Amino acid sequence: MRKILSYFYPITQKIETVQNGIVEITYYNGKKMLNSAHANYSYDSLQRILKYGLTKVDLKQVNAILLLGLGGGSVIQTLRKDFNYTKNITAIEIDSTIISIAATEFQVFPSDKMEIIHADAFQYVNSTSRKFDLIIVDLFIDDTVPDAFYSRQFWFSIVSLMNINGAFIFNAALATKVSKEFLEMLQTFSTEITISFFDNVYETNSIIVGQKRS
Ligand SMILES: C[S@@+](CC[C@H](N)C(=O)[O-])C[C@H]1O[C@@H](n2cnc3c(N)ncnc32)[C@H](O)[C@@H]1O
């Protein structure tokens, strides 16, 4: 019923979360999405931006994906349905309410090939010894990527967790916020990583793709 009504007007349910303030589950034109106060989190523009990023990597080589920032899990839907990716995904999410929303509202829950870890992504990447073929960095609090995720320490860990020929996709907030200093810092990894910068994707965020050399 809510789906049908949503073709006439948006229907919104507000939920108070632990880390993300009040988020909204909105049905619009028969589609359900997750929004924070000022940004789409899942199943709308965010999903399109990450899908664009995924076209820049060769998923045939990928056996294990680390997703930092589960949200409603829309990139998992993209990977499974649009790219037919059937292998392992490990998702890290700091907000327990968001993990519940992903399960109850979007049917994204742990399974054989889907691990969900309730943790701070910064601490996780600094402490795990696991390696991944693709790391998707999609960490926002509302419309802001927390400063820690632009730090050299964080990116040093990301590069260390990547297998040879592995890749990362960084959803890097609004183009204007991706500073010259940050791009210069990333270039310090250029002996190991080839970096490609895609500005203003669908007139919203910037996508940075890194590929680890063999
Ligand atoms: C834009 S949403 C992720 C959307 C998701 N990737 C998708 O495809 O639908 C950003 C998420 O990052 C999470 N996040 C922010 N800071 C975090 C941190 N330090 N550790 C883990 N998750 C964090 C937020 O709680 C939020 O759920």
PDBQT file of the ligand as one rigid body, heavy atoms in Angstrom, charges set to zero:
ROOT
HETATM    1  C1  LIG A 301      26.353   6.885   2.887  1.00  0.00    +0.000 C 
HETATM    2  S1  LIG A 301      26.132   5.697   4.172  1.00  0.00    +0.000 S 
HETATM    3  C2  LIG A 301      26.719   4.198   3.440  1.00  0.00    +0.000 C 
HETATM    4  C3  LIG A 301      25.828   3.714   2.309  1.00  0.00    +0.000 C 
HETATM    5  C4  LIG A 301      26.125   2.319   1.841  1.00  0.00    +0.000 C 
HETATM    6  N1  LIG A 301      27.508   2.146   1.448  1.00  0.00    +0.000 N 
HETATM    7  C5  LIG A 301      25.202   1.891   0.738  1.00  0.00    +0.000 C 
HETATM    8  O1  LIG A 301      25.712   1.427  -0.297  1.00  0.00    +0.000 OA
HETATM    9  O2  LIG A 301      23.999   1.974   0.875  1.00  0.00    +0.000 OA
HETATM   10  C6  LIG A 301      27.460   6.097   5.268  1.00  0.00    +0.000 C 
HETATM   11  C7  LIG A 301      27.576   5.157   6.458  1.00  0.00    +0.000 C 
HETATM   12  O3  LIG A 301      28.877   5.329   7.049  1.00  0.00    +0.000 OA
HETATM   13  C8  LIG A 301      28.724   4.975   8.409  1.00  0.00    +0.000 C 
HETATM   14  N2  LIG A 301      29.888   5.445   9.166  1.00  0.00    +0.000 N 
HETATM   15  C9  LIG A 301      30.257   6.728   9.431  1.00  0.00    +0.000 A 
HETATM   16  N3  LIG A 301      31.370   6.763  10.183  1.00  0.00    +0.000 NA
HETATM   17  C10 LIG A 301      31.729   5.466  10.399  1.00  0.00    +0.000 A 
HETATM   18  C11 LIG A 301      32.818   4.852  11.089  1.00  0.00    +0.000 A 
HETATM   19  N4  LIG A 301      33.723   5.576  11.763  1.00  0.00    +0.000 N 
HETATM   20  N5  LIG A 301      32.908   3.499  11.078  1.00  0.00    +0.000 NA
HETATM   21  C12 LIG A 301      31.976   2.744  10.428  1.00  0.00    +0.000 A 
HETATM   22  N6  LIG A 301      30.906   3.280   9.770  1.00  0.00    +0.000 NA
HETATM   23  C13 LIG A 301      30.790   4.630   9.755  1.00  0.00    +0.000 A 
HETATM   24  C14 LIG A 301      27.436   5.681   8.795  1.00  0.00    +0.000 C 
HETATM   25  O4  LIG A 301      26.925   5.214  10.016  1.00  0.00    +0.000 OA
HETATM   26  C15 LIG A 301      26.562   5.415   7.573  1.00  0.00    +0.000 C 
HETATM   27  O5  LIG A 301      25.768   4.268   7.759  1.00  0.00    +0.000 OA
ENDROOT
TORSDOF 0
